[in-house]
Structures are given as C-alpha cells and as structure tokens.
Amino acid sequence: MSKSGVLYDFETHDPSTYLSDYQRFIRSSRINGHWNALIDNKLAFHRVLGEFPSHRPSVYGLLRGGDFHLFDPDDRAVASDGGSEFESQNQPALDASQPTMDPLEWFDATLSNGDQLVLKWFSGGGGNNVHFLEQRDGSYLYDGTAKTDAELADVLGSLEDYLVCEFVEQADYADELFSDTTNTVRVLTMYDEQAREPFIPIAIHRIGSSDSAPVDNFSNGGLSAEVDRETGQLSAGAEYPYDGTVDWHETHPETGARIEGTAIPGWKAIRERLLEVAGTLSHLSYVGWDLVVTSTGEFKIIEANSYPGVASLQVHRPLLAESRTRRFYRRHHVV
C-alpha cells in the first residue's frame, strides 16, 4: 500500500526483501490455519498459557449483557502466580450457584485506592477496544476520566464480551521512558520445522506518547525501537510518518528519556524463556507476542497475535533479508 513507500527505506533495501502488505494481510493469516482461533480469542489464549502461570496476567471475569461473569478464583490465583495485590483482600468468593453479579458491586468489593484493571474485548488487536479502570479516592476513572456510578454502569453495560484483566505494572526502565502508557515488547517468533526449534526474526519495544495514550501502538502515535536480539539494547525510536517522513528519536520527544542504547534488564533470560514457551506451543508456528517486562528477567504475556502487523517491525529493516526468515515464509506459501 502507499504508506509502505513512506515507511520503508527502498533506497537502501531492495523492495523484494520486504514482506509486502498483500503477503501480510492475506497470506500470513493462513500460516497457523485453524489454530488462529486459539490466539485470536483472548480468553482461549489465556487458557492455553495455563502451563506458564507466572507469565500470564489474571483474568477475573467477563462483561456480557450488563452482568459480570466471574471466573474460577483458583484459576486467577494461579494465573498471577499467587494473585495480584488486591486479590487477597476483600474479594468475593465465587459461588457456583450464582456465577454472575453486578460489575460495580464486584469492583466496589474488590478494588482499593489506586488499584487498576484492564478491560479488553475478547478479540481484536492494534490497541483498539482496550480500556482502563482505576479506583481513586472512592471514585472511578475510566480511561482517565472520572465517572459517577451511574455513568460507569452505563459504560459497562455497553461493553459486550469484554474481559476484566489484571493491570500489569511495568519495570522502572519502561516507566521512565513514558509513564502514561504500558510500554510493551513485541517479539515475533517462528517455528523452524527443519531445525525443530522456534527462533526470533525480530523484536521491537513500543513506547507510548501523549498521542497514543492510553496505549503504546506505533500506528496510534507511539514509537518503535528495535531490540538487539543478543544484547537487548534498543535502537532509536521510529515515529509513524504522519507528515510523510519517518522521524527517529534517540531520546523520547516528550520525557527526554534515553531510548537508543537503553537495555531491557534481563533480556537474555526473557528471550530464552519466551522461546521455551513458543517451543512448547510449536503448533502455533507464527506468533507476535506482546510482553510487559515487570522486573529483571521477568515478564508477562498480555496478548498474542496470529498474523501480526509488520509496519512497526520493517520500519527498522526488511524481514525477508534474512534467509532463515525467508525460508519460513516460503515454507508456508507466503512468499
């Protein structure tokens, strides 16, 4: 598409070394086949990650038809590796005979001052249909805007099939980059059937801005910095070319925080652990993982994508320039 002529550096790289928009939208969506359903349905994917409890956030329930459908509290406790801070407080026990309740009633009984939740639609990506709820001084902020109980009840009643999830606190380095968004690492994994192992062709760190807030997505105005696959160091951050030119930032244009050269703490441990997850789920051979680094070498997987966008990846370099990556796409009839 025309935007790719601006995003990608065709003067330096042969256009044929880039995964084209047609290949991404049409052909790469077929790589996982019917297993896409396990990734695209966020609740199903949460269950799939049950083998890795320390790496998945808690999912407390589902908003549907104006009701809050509570999920098994034992599953929640496992999901957050012992439960998030407020789970052990005044949380109502799940009554099997009454598995639904008024969402505001649950929020009032469960959340303490400063607690946050993420509300996200069970499907879809790109930072769309994601909302944030915070309890502050006895009131609620919805996407940063104060709501009365009546207003919040109306909003919640309009959210159909939205998961109520744990808000994952990011590590200090990510908070320093830009504190108004959760700044995620997108890691692309592919399963090499010849070598019988997964590998990472590229990884980026997304960094939010006031334009992209409350999310960090590149297409919404966030920055994309490539992650060095060996060291975990970040490149300069690319800014989406709304004015017709890709701008590069060594430091964050708003916070002044250093981007280029900043290293993800414990990157090698994160990389190896994610490859272990990808290897265990080898039948999902093509996945874009969204990680929140929580401390040195620790992370949680907040989402996955079955045919991830490549603009924020290829703004750094063309994917097909590496032979192993090209071979994977050729094996799956993408190129």
C-alpha positions in Angstrom: 0.0 0.0 0.0 1.1 3.6 -0.5 2.0 4.1 3.2 4.7 1.5 2.9 6.5 3.6 0.3 7.0 6.1 3.1 7.6 3.7 6.0 10.2 1.5 4.3 13.7 2.5 3.1 13.6 1.4 -0.5 16.7 3.5 -1.3 18.8 1.3 1.0 17.0 -2.0 0.7 15.6 -3.9 -2.3 11.7 -3.7 -2.1 11.6 -7.5 -2.7 13.2 -8.1 0.7 10.2 -6.6 2.5 7.2 -8.6 3.3 4.5 -7.0 1.2 1.2 -5.8 2.5 -0.6 -8.4 0.4 1.6 -11.1 1.9 1.0 -9.9 5.4 -2.8 -9.3 5.3 -3.8 -12.3 3.0 -1.1 -14.9 3.1 0.4 -14.7 6.6 -3.1 -15.0 8.1 -3.1 -18.6 6.9 0.1 -19.8 8.5 -1.4 -21.2 11.7 -4.6 -22.4 9.9 -7.5 -23.1 12.3 -5.2 -22.7 15.3 -5.5 -19.0 14.8 -8.7 -19.3 16.9 -6.6 -20.2 19.9 -4.6 -17.0 19.6 -7.3 -14.6 18.4 -9.7 -15.4 21.2 -8.0 -13.8 24.2 -9.8 -16.0 26.7 -8.9 -19.1 24.9 -5.3 -18.0 24.7 -5.3 -17.3 28.4 -6.3 -20.9 29.0 -3.5 -22.0 26.6 -1.0 -20.2 28.7 -2.1 -22.2 31.8 1.2 -24.1 31.5 3.1 -20.9 32.2 1.2 -19.4 35.2 3.9 -16.8 36.1 3.8 -15.3 32.6 0.1 -14.6 32.2 -1.9 -11.9 33.9 -5.1 -12.7 35.8 -8.4 -12.7 34.0 -11.1 -12.1 36.6 -14.2 -12.4 34.5 -16.2 -11.3 31.5 -18.6 -8.4 31.0 -21.6 -9.5 29.0 -25.2 -8.4 28.9 -24.7 -6.0 31.7 -23.5 -8.8 34.0 -20.1 -9.7 35.3 -19.4 -13.4 34.8 -16.8 -14.4 37.4 -14.1 -16.9 36.6 -12.7 -19.5 38.9 -10.8 -17.8 41.7 -8.3 -20.7 41.8 -7.6 -20.0 38.1 -7.0 -16.4 38.9 -4.6 -17.1 41.8 -2.6 -19.5 39.5 -2.7 -17.0 36.7 -1.0 -14.3 38.6 1.5 -16.6 40.4 -0.1 -16.0 43.7 -2.6 -13.3 42.9 -2.3 -9.6 42.3 -2.1 -7.4 45.3 -5.8 -6.8 45.7 -6.9 -10.4 45.1 -6.1 -11.4 48.7 -8.2 -8.6 50.1 -12.0 -8.4 50.2 -12.6 -10.3 47.0 -16.0 -12.1 46.9 -15.7 -15.8 46.7 -17.1 -17.5 43.6 -20.5 -19.1 44.3 -21.0 -21.8 41.7 -24.8 -21.4 42.1 -24.5 -17.7 41.3 -21.6 -17.2 38.9 -22.7 -13.7 37.8 -23.1 -10.4 39.7 -23.4 -6.7 39.1 -20.0 -5.4 37.9 -20.0 -2.3 40.1 -20.7 -4.5 43.1 -17.6 -6.6 42.3 -15.5 -3.5 41.7 -16.6 -1.9 45.0 -15.9 -5.1 46.9 -12.6 -5.9 45.2 -10.7 -2.7 44.4 -8.8 -0.5 46.8 -7.5 3.0 46.3 -5.0 3.1 43.4 -6.0 -0.4 42.0 -6.4 -0.6 38.2 -8.0 -3.0 35.8 -7.7 -3.5 32.1 -11.0 -4.1 30.1 -10.4 -5.5 26.7 -12.6 -7.1 24.0 -12.1 -10.8 23.7 -10.9 -10.5 20.1 -9.0 -7.9 18.0 -5.7 -6.2 18.3 -3.9 -3.0 17.5 -4.7 -1.4 20.8 -8.3 -1.0 19.8 -11.1 -1.8 22.3 -8.9 -1.6 25.3 -9.9 0.5 28.3 -8.5 1.2 31.8 -10.4 1.4 35.0 -8.9 2.8 38.2 -10.3 3.3 41.7 -9.1 6.5 43.2 -10.3 8.1 46.4 -13.6 6.1 46.4 -14.4 7.1 42.8 -13.7 5.5 39.4 -11.6 6.8 36.5 -12.4 5.2 33.1 -9.6 5.9 30.6 -8.5 8.7 32.9 -12.0 10.4 33.1 -13.9 10.5 36.3 -17.3 8.7 36.2 -20.2 8.7 38.5 -21.6 5.2 39.4 -24.5 5.8 37.1 -22.2 6.8 34.2 -19.9 3.9 34.8 -22.8 1.5 34.9 -23.9 2.7 31.5 -20.5 2.3 30.1 -20.0 -1.2 31.5 -23.4 -2.1 30.2 -22.3 -1.2 26.7 -19.2 -3.4 26.9 -20.2 -6.7 25.4 -17.8 -9.7 25.7 -15.0 -7.7 27.4 -12.5 -9.4 29.7 -11.7 -7.9 33.0 -8.0 -8.4 33.5 -5.1 -7.6 35.8 -3.2 -4.4 35.2 0.4 -5.4 34.9 2.9 -3.0 36.4 5.9 -2.4 34.1 9.5 -2.3 35.2 11.1 1.0 36.2 13.1 1.4 32.9 9.9 1.2 30.9 8.1 3.6 33.2 10.9 6.1 32.8 10.6 6.0 29.0 7.0 7.2 29.2 4.9 6.6 32.3 1.4 7.3 30.9 1.3 4.0 28.9 2.3 0.4 29.4 5.3 0.1 27.1 5.3 -3.4 25.6 7.9 -5.5 23.8 6.6 -7.1 20.6 8.5 -10.3 19.8 7.9 -12.2 16.6 8.5 -16.0 16.8 8.6 -18.5 14.0 8.9 -22.3 14.3 11.7 -23.7 12.2 10.5 -27.2 11.2 13.9 -28.1 9.7 15.8 -27.3 12.9 12.8 -28.3 15.1 13.0 -25.1 17.2 11.5 -21.6 17.4 13.5 -18.5 16.6 13.1 -14.8 16.8 13.5 -12.9 13.5 12.9 -9.5 15.0 11.7 -7.8 18.2 10.8 -4.2 19.0 10.0 -2.1 22.0 6.9 0.1 21.7 6.9 3.3 23.6 3.8 5.4 24.1 3.3 9.1 23.7 0.6 11.6 24.5 -0.8 11.0 21.1 -1.0 7.2 21.5 -2.1 7.2 25.2 -3.5 5.2 26.9 -1.9 2.6 24.6 1.6 2.4 23.1 0.8 1.4 19.5 3.0 2.7 16.7 0.1 3.4 14.3 -1.6 5.5 17.1 1.4 7.7 17.6 3.8 5.7 19.7 7.4 5.0 18.9 9.0 1.7 17.8 12.6 0.9 18.8 14.3 -2.3 17.6 15.6 -4.7 20.2 19.0 -6.1 19.6 18.3 -9.9 19.8 21.6 -10.6 21.5 22.0 -7.7 24.0 18.5 -6.4 24.4 19.7 -2.8 23.6 17.2 -0.5 21.9 17.8 1.4 18.7 16.5 4.9 18.2 12.7 5.1 18.2 10.9 5.5 14.9 7.8 7.7 14.7 5.0 6.9 12.3 5.3 9.2 9.3 2.1 11.2 9.6 3.9 14.1 7.9 5.3 12.0 5.1 8.7 11.3 6.8 9.8 8.7 9.4 11.3 10.7 12.3 13.9 9.0 14.5 14.3 9.8 18.2 17.4 8.9 20.3 15.5 10.3 23.3 11.8 10.4 23.9 10.5 13.7 22.4 8.3 14.4 25.5 10.1 12.9 28.5 13.7 13.3 27.3 14.4 9.7 28.5 17.2 7.9 26.6 15.9 5.4 24.1 18.9 4.4 21.9 21.3 2.3 23.9 18.9 1.5 26.8 18.9 -2.2 27.5 16.0 -4.3 28.6 17.0 -5.7 32.0 17.5 -9.5 31.9 16.8 -9.6 28.2 18.6 -12.9 27.6 16.5 -14.7 30.3 13.4 -13.2 28.8 14.4 -14.3 25.3 15.2 -17.9 26.3 12.0 -18.2 28.4 9.8 -16.9 25.6 11.5 -19.3 23.2 10.7 -22.1 25.6 7.0 -21.0 25.6 7.0 -20.9 21.8 8.6 -24.3 21.6 6.0 -25.8 23.9 3.3 -24.3 21.7 5.1 -25.3 18.5 1.8 -26.0 16.7 1.4 -22.2 16.8 4.2 -21.6 14.4 3.8 -17.9 13.8 3.1 -15.6 16.8 3.5 -11.9 17.6 3.9 -11.8 21.4 3.2 -8.7 23.5 5.2 -8.7 26.7 5.4 -6.4 29.7 8.8 -6.6 31.4 8.0 -6.5 35.1 11.5 -6.7 36.6 14.9 -8.0 35.6 14.4 -11.2 33.5 10.7 -11.3 34.3 7.7 -10.6 32.1 4.0 -11.3 31.5 2.4 -12.0 28.2 -0.5 -9.6 27.9 -1.5 -10.6 24.3 -0.6 -12.6 21.2 -1.3 -12.1 17.5 -1.8 -14.7 14.9 -0.7 -12.6 12.0 1.0 -9.6 13.5 1.4 -6.3 11.7 4.8 -5.7 10.2 5.0 -1.9 9.7 6.4 -1.3 13.2 8.9 -4.1 12.5 10.0 -3.4 9.0 10.4 0.3 9.6 13.7 -0.9 11.0 14.7 -3.5 8.4 13.1 -5.8 5.8 12.1 -9.2 7.2 12.9 -11.2 4.1 16.6 -10.1 4.0 17.4 -12.9 6.5 17.5 -16.3 4.8 16.0 -18.2 7.7 13.0 -15.9 7.9 12.5 -16.0 4.1 12.7 -19.8 4.2 9.9 -19.9 6.9 7.6 -17.7 4.8 8.4 -19.7 1.7 7.6 -23.0 3.6 4.2 -21.5 4.5 3.5 -20.2 1.0 3.6 -16.6 2.0 6.4 -15.6 -0.5 
